[in-house]
Amino acid sequence: MIIDLILIGILSGFIAGFMGAGTGLTIIPMFIYYFHIVLGYSLTSTLIVSTDTAIAIMTFTSLFNYMLRKSNEKIDSKASYLKIHL
């Protein structure tokens, strides 16, 4: 099971990098196929796990990129705060 998940991650990363597709477009269908078709979990729980995993990946990627750009002083925190809250 661990090797299967690692292969899903590698394939998803390759597709995302090669085609410019995001995490939600690549990893959700792969998780749905693997957990529902291969392992036989219910479709409802598979959709919840797949969507939550994709959201977690996108959240951590966004936070990492924000911190990286902020450390390089490419983001004006006050301007970005005003854009978000207005």
CYANA upper distance limits for C-alpha pairs under 8 A (distance plus 0.5 A):
  1 MET  CA      5 LEU  CA      6.82
  2 ILE  CA      6 ILE  CA      6.72
  3 ILE  CA      7 LEU  CA      6.65
  4 ASP  CA      8 ILE  CA      6.70
  5 LEU  CA      9 GLY  CA      6.71
  6 ILE  CA     10 ILE  CA      6.72
  7 LEU  CA     11 LEU  CA      6.52
  8 ILE  CA     12 SER  CA      6.40
  8 ILE  CA     27 ILE  CA      8.06
  8 ILE  CA     30 MET  CA      7.29
  8 ILE  CA     31 PHE  CA      8.40
  9 GLY  CA     13 GLY  CA      6.49
  9 GLY  CA     27 ILE  CA      8.04
 10 ILE  CA     14 PHE  CA      6.61
 11 LEU  CA     15 ILE  CA      6.67
 12 SER  CA     16 ALA  CA      6.48
 12 SER  CA     23 THR  CA      8.06
 12 SER  CA     26 THR  CA      5.98
 12 SER  CA     27 ILE  CA      6.24
 12 SER  CA     30 MET  CA      8.40
 13 GLY  CA     17 GLY  CA      6.44
 14 PHE  CA     18 PHE  CA      6.31
 15 ILE  CA     19 MET  CA      6.23
 15 ILE  CA     20 GLY  CA      8.04
 15 ILE  CA     21 ALA  CA      7.51
 15 ILE  CA     26 THR  CA      7.55
 16 ALA  CA     20 GLY  CA      5.63
 16 ALA  CA     21 ALA  CA      4.97
 16 ALA  CA     22 GLY  CA      6.18
 16 ALA  CA     23 THR  CA      7.36
 16 ALA  CA     26 THR  CA      7.16
 17 GLY  CA     21 ALA  CA      7.53
 21 ALA  CA     25 LEU  CA      6.83
 21 ALA  CA     26 THR  CA      7.49
 22 GLY  CA     26 THR  CA      7.05
 23 THR  CA     27 ILE  CA      6.12
 23 THR  CA     28 ILE  CA      8.09
 23 THR  CA     54 ALA  CA      6.71
 23 THR  CA     57 ILE  CA      8.01
 23 THR  CA     58 MET  CA      7.58
 24 GLY  CA     28 ILE  CA      6.13
 24 GLY  CA     51 THR  CA      8.20
 24 GLY  CA     54 ALA  CA      6.12
 24 GLY  CA     55 ILE  CA      8.28
 25 LEU  CA     29 PRO  CA      7.73
 26 THR  CA     30 MET  CA      7.23
 27 ILE  CA     31 PHE  CA      6.54
 27 ILE  CA     50 SER  CA      8.17
 27 ILE  CA     54 ALA  CA      7.46
 28 ILE  CA     32 ILE  CA      6.60
 28 ILE  CA     50 SER  CA      5.73
 28 ILE  CA     51 THR  CA      6.94
 28 ILE  CA     54 ALA  CA      7.22
 29 PRO  CA     33 TYR  CA      6.61
 30 MET  CA     34 TYR  CA      6.59
 31 PHE  CA     35 PHE  CA      6.33
 31 PHE  CA     36 HIS  CA      8.44
 31 PHE  CA     46 THR  CA      8.00
 31 PHE  CA     50 SER  CA      6.28
 32 ILE  CA     36 HIS  CA      6.04
 32 ILE  CA     37 ILE  CA      7.93
 32 ILE  CA     43 LEU  CA      8.27
 32 ILE  CA     46 THR  CA      6.38
 32 ILE  CA     47 LEU  CA      7.08
 32 ILE  CA     50 SER  CA      7.09
 33 TYR  CA     37 ILE  CA      5.67
 33 TYR  CA     38 VAL  CA      7.21
 34 TYR  CA     38 VAL  CA      5.44
 34 TYR  CA     39 LEU  CA      6.89
 35 PHE  CA     39 LEU  CA      5.47
 35 PHE  CA     40 GLY  CA      6.74
 35 PHE  CA     41 TYR  CA      6.24
 35 PHE  CA     46 THR  CA      6.62
 36 HIS  CA     40 GLY  CA      5.26
 36 HIS  CA     41 TYR  CA      5.36
 36 HIS  CA     42 SER  CA      6.68
 36 HIS  CA     43 LEU  CA      6.48
 36 HIS  CA     46 THR  CA      6.70
 37 ILE  CA     41 TYR  CA      8.18
 41 TYR  CA     45 SER  CA      7.55
 41 TYR  CA     46 THR  CA      7.01
 42 SER  CA     46 THR  CA      6.67
 43 LEU  CA     47 LEU  CA      6.57
 44 THR  CA     48 ILE  CA      6.85
 45 SER  CA     49 VAL  CA      6.63
 46 THR  CA     50 SER  CA      6.46
 47 LEU  CA     51 THR  CA      6.49
 48 ILE  CA     52 ASP  CA      6.51
 49 VAL  CA     53 THR  CA      6.47
 50 SER  CA     54 ALA  CA      6.78
 51 THR  CA     55 ILE  CA      6.68
 52 ASP  CA     56 ALA  CA      6.61
 53 THR  CA     57 ILE  CA      6.71
 54 ALA  CA     58 MET  CA      6.70
 55 ILE  CA     59 THR  CA      6.53
 56 ALA  CA     60 PHE  CA      6.73
 57 ILE  CA     61 THR  CA      6.61
 58 MET  CA     62 SER  CA      6.53
 59 THR  CA     63 LEU  CA      6.68
 60 PHE  CA     64 PHE  CA      6.51
 61 THR  CA     65 ASN  CA      6.65
 62 SER  CA     66 TYR  CA      6.58
 63 LEU  CA     67 MET  CA      6.66
 64 PHE  CA     68 LEU  CA      6.59
 65 ASN  CA     69 ARG  CA      6.58
 66 TYR  CA     70 LYS  CA      6.47
 67 MET  CA     71 SER  CA      6.55
 68 LEU  CA     72 ASN  CA      6.93
 69 ARG  CA     73 GLU  CA      6.74
 69 ARG  CA     74 LYS  CA      5.87
 69 ARG  CA     75 ILE  CA      6.68
 70 LYS  CA     74 LYS  CA      6.30
 70 LYS  CA     75 ILE  CA      5.71
 70 LYS  CA     76 ASP  CA      8.22
 70 LYS  CA     77 SER  CA      8.39
 75 ILE  CA     80 SER  CA      8.00
 76 ASP  CA     80 SER  CA      6.75
 77 SER  CA     81 TYR  CA      6.52
 78 LYS  CA     82 LEU  CA      6.77
 79 ALA  CA     83 LYS  CA      6.75
 80 SER  CA     84 ILE  CA      6.74
 81 TYR  CA     85 HIS  CA      6.74
 82 LEU  CA     86 LEU  CA      6.34
